[in-house]
Amino acid sequence: MIKALKKQVWQWLNALKLGGSVQLYLESELKNNGWFRSFHTKRSVDAAGNPLPWCTYPFIAFIQPRLKNHFDVFEYGSGNSTRWYAAQVQSVQAVENDEEWVKEVGRQLPPNAEVTYRALGEKYVSAVQISGKKYQIIVVDGRKRVDCMRFSVDFLTADGVLILDNSERESYAEVKGFMRALGFRWIDFYGMAPIVSHLTCTTIFYRDTNCLDI
């Protein structure tokens, strides 16, 4: 009886072209990754409500097992990604151009992470040099991304990698050309990301010797 009823319900849902949506909500990688939770809360989180970078799911799945607790990370842009990296690496430094957002993010950060305010301009782009250290990972996911990519290359460790989010955008098309000229290769991770439903891309730029063992 119950089996027949379920079959009838699915027939109705499919006739209304709702079956696929219901199936994705009940059982799918979107559910497992926490996409529905992130969509409803408008926060980049996993299925348990833990912070995630606002990057593509394929990128997150690739980089997470490769992170090591001695890594130092710098981010242009901050948020749940800052908390996520901080839980897995030695330190995270981030820069933001929004003072209110700096206060909001700063209240949630652990001791090994810090976000700094810089107004848009040269001081924002050059913020990567504040600490005087070099980084295994530099994430470019804020403002003035092309300028930040160009400037921050010199602040990578010898095995460091650069990460550009939303790299499919036409406004960032020149990045691959100048990164190739500097001896970098790259991997594009296309897919969905938390909160949003459209296709986007996160790209890792790396050299032959790199901290992610690519």
Secondary structure per residue as TSV (DSSP state, phi and psi in degrees):
chain	resnum	aa	ss	phi	psi
A	1	M	-	360.0	-50.1
A	2	I	H	-65.1	-40.6
A	3	K	H	-62.1	-42.4
A	4	A	H	-65.4	-37.9
A	5	L	H	-66.2	-42.9
A	6	K	H	-60.3	-42.3
A	7	K	H	-61.3	-41.2
A	8	Q	H	-65.2	-41.9
A	9	V	H	-61.6	-44.2
A	10	W	H	-65.6	-35.4
A	11	Q	H	-62.4	-42.1
A	12	W	H	-63.8	-45.9
A	13	L	H	-61.8	-41.9
A	14	N	H	-67.7	-36.3
A	15	A	H	-64.0	-33.0
A	16	L	T	-86.9	2.8
A	17	K	T	60.7	33.4
A	18	L	-	-110.9	-7.1
A	19	G	H	-60.3	-43.4
A	20	G	H	-61.9	-43.6
A	21	S	H	-63.5	-42.5
A	22	V	H	-65.1	-41.8
A	23	Q	H	-61.8	-43.5
A	24	L	H	-61.1	-38.0
A	25	Y	H	-71.4	-36.1
A	26	L	H	-80.3	-40.8
A	27	E	S	-156.8	106.7
A	28	S	S	-170.9	169.0
A	29	E	H	-66.9	-28.7
A	30	L	H	-60.1	-42.2
A	31	K	H	-67.7	-45.8
A	32	N	H	-61.5	-37.8
A	33	N	H	-75.7	-13.9
A	34	G	T	89.3	15.3
A	35	W	H	-60.0	-43.2
A	36	F	H	-62.8	-39.7
A	37	R	H	-64.4	-42.3
A	38	S	H	-66.0	-37.4
A	39	F	H	-64.2	-43.8
A	40	H	H	-73.5	-34.7
A	41	T	H	-91.0	-14.4
A	42	K	T	58.6	36.9
A	43	R	S	-132.5	145.7
A	44	S	-	-82.4	92.5
A	45	V	B	-136.1	163.9
A	46	D	-	-91.2	-170.7
A	47	A	T	-64.2	-24.4
A	48	A	T	-93.9	0.3
A	49	G	S	89.5	6.8
A	50	N	-	-79.3	150.8
A	51	P	B	-64.8	145.0
A	52	L	-	-132.8	151.9
A	53	P	-	-63.7	147.8
A	54	W	S	-86.0	63.1
A	55	C	S	-128.6	177.8
A	56	T	-	-70.6	149.0
A	57	Y	H	-60.8	-40.1
A	58	P	H	-60.3	-38.2
A	59	F	H	-63.3	-46.8
A	60	I	H	-59.4	-44.6
A	61	A	H	-63.8	-33.2
A	62	F	H	-74.3	-46.2
A	63	I	H	-83.2	-29.1
A	64	Q	G	-55.4	-49.1
A	65	P	G	-71.3	-9.0
A	66	R	G	-97.0	-7.7
A	67	L	-	-73.1	141.8
A	68	K	-	-126.8	151.9
A	69	N	T	-73.6	-2.0
A	70	H	T	-100.0	0.6
A	71	F	-	-71.2	144.0
A	72	D	E	-110.2	133.4
A	73	V	E	-121.5	139.6
A	74	F	E	-120.4	138.4
A	75	E	E	-125.1	130.6
A	76	Y	E	-89.5	111.6
A	77	G	S	100.2	150.7
A	78	S	-	-149.9	170.0
A	79	G	S	151.1	-137.8
A	80	N	H	-64.9	-26.2
A	81	S	H	-62.7	-38.2
A	82	T	H	-61.1	-44.3
A	83	R	H	-66.0	-40.0
A	84	W	H	-64.3	-49.2
A	85	Y	H	-63.3	-41.1
A	86	A	H	-60.2	-29.0
A	87	A	T	-74.2	-10.0
A	88	Q	T	-128.0	-9.5
A	89	V	S	-126.7	178.0
A	90	Q	S	-71.7	-45.1
A	91	S	E	-154.5	154.2
A	92	V	E	-134.9	126.3
A	93	Q	E	-113.9	136.4
A	94	A	E	-135.6	155.9
A	95	V	E	-126.2	142.6
A	96	E	E	-137.3	151.9
A	97	N	S	-103.0	4.7
A	98	D	-	-116.0	110.7
A	99	E	H	-62.1	-39.7
A	100	E	H	-65.9	-38.6
A	101	W	H	-67.7	-36.3
A	102	V	H	-58.5	-43.6
A	103	K	H	-64.8	-43.0
A	104	E	H	-63.4	-48.8
A	105	V	H	-67.4	-42.9
A	106	G	H	-57.4	-33.5
A	107	R	T	-67.0	-19.7
A	108	Q	T	-103.8	-1.6
A	109	L	-	-87.1	146.1
A	110	P	-	-76.7	172.7
A	111	P	T	-61.1	-24.7
A	112	N	T	-90.0	13.0
A	113	A	E	-132.2	146.9
A	114	E	E	-148.6	139.6
A	115	V	E	-119.4	135.5
A	116	T	E	-118.3	141.6
A	117	Y	E	-87.6	133.7
A	118	R	-	-143.1	129.4
A	119	A	-	-64.3	151.1
A	120	L	T	-59.4	136.8
A	121	G	T	142.8	-160.2
A	122	E	H	-61.9	-37.5
A	123	K	H	-67.7	-29.1
A	124	Y	H	-69.5	-50.6
A	125	V	H	-61.2	-39.9
A	126	S	G	-87.0	5.7
A	127	A	G	-60.8	-21.7
A	128	V	G	-62.5	-19.4
A	129	Q	G	-92.6	-0.1
A	130	I	T	-57.2	-45.7
A	131	S	T	-76.4	-19.0
A	132	G	S	79.5	4.1
A	133	K	-	-106.2	169.9
A	134	K	-	-108.4	158.0
A	135	Y	E	-122.0	142.5
A	136	Q	E	-70.1	-33.5
A	137	I	E	-134.1	129.8
A	138	I	E	-121.8	123.5
A	139	V	E	-106.1	125.8
A	140	V	E	-109.5	101.0
A	141	D	-	-146.1	31.1
A	142	G	S	-122.1	-131.8
A	143	R	S	-98.7	165.8
A	144	K	S	48.6	52.1
A	145	R	H	-67.3	-38.5
A	146	V	H	-64.0	-45.9
A	147	D	H	-61.5	-40.1
A	148	C	H	-66.3	-38.9
A	149	M	H	-61.7	-46.7
A	150	R	H	-61.8	-45.7
A	151	F	H	-72.2	-39.7
A	152	S	H	-79.2	-12.1
A	153	V	G	-54.1	-39.5
A	154	D	G	-70.7	-6.3
A	155	F	G	-110.2	16.5
A	156	L	E	-87.4	147.5
A	157	T	E	-65.9	169.4
A	158	A	E	-58.1	-28.6
A	159	D	E	-107.6	16.9
A	160	G	E	-74.9	159.8
A	161	V	E	-127.9	151.8
A	162	L	E	-109.9	140.9
A	163	I	E	-122.8	124.9
A	164	L	E	-114.7	120.5
A	165	D	E	-91.3	154.6
A	166	N	T	56.8	38.8
A	167	S	T	-70.5	-8.6
A	168	E	T	-75.6	-11.9
A	169	R	S	-66.8	137.4
A	170	E	G	-58.6	-32.2
A	171	S	G	-67.7	-12.3
A	172	Y	G	-109.0	12.0
A	173	A	T	-60.8	-31.3
A	174	E	H	-71.3	-16.8
A	175	V	H	-59.8	-44.9
A	176	K	H	-63.2	-34.3
A	177	G	H	-63.9	-49.7
A	178	F	H	-76.5	-25.3
A	179	M	H	-71.1	-36.6
A	180	R	H	-62.3	-41.8
A	181	A	H	-63.5	-24.8
A	182	L	T	-89.7	3.3
A	183	G	T	93.7	15.0
A	184	F	-	-95.3	147.8
A	185	R	E	-110.0	179.5
A	186	W	E	-153.6	159.3
A	187	I	E	-125.7	127.3
A	188	D	E	-92.8	128.7
A	189	F	E	-111.9	91.9
A	190	Y	E	-83.6	146.1
A	191	G	E	162.4	-171.8
A	192	M	-	-84.3	159.9
A	193	A	-	-127.6	165.2
A	194	P	S	-53.6	150.6
A	195	I	S	78.0	-47.4
A	196	V	-	-101.5	161.4
A	197	S	-	-112.0	-3.7
A	198	H	S	-88.3	164.7
A	199	L	-	-76.3	133.5
A	200	T	E	-140.8	-179.2
A	201	C	E	-143.2	137.9
A	202	T	E	-118.0	130.9
A	203	T	E	-118.4	134.4
A	204	I	E	-102.4	125.8
A	205	F	E	-103.9	128.2
A	206	Y	E	-144.3	160.7
A	207	R	-	-109.1	176.8
A	208	D	S	-54.0	-46.6
A	209	T	S	-96.1	116.3
A	210	N	-	-144.9	154.0
A	211	C	T	-72.7	-11.1
A	212	L	T	-96.9	1.8
A	213	D	-	57.1	43.1
A	214	I	-	-81.5	360.0
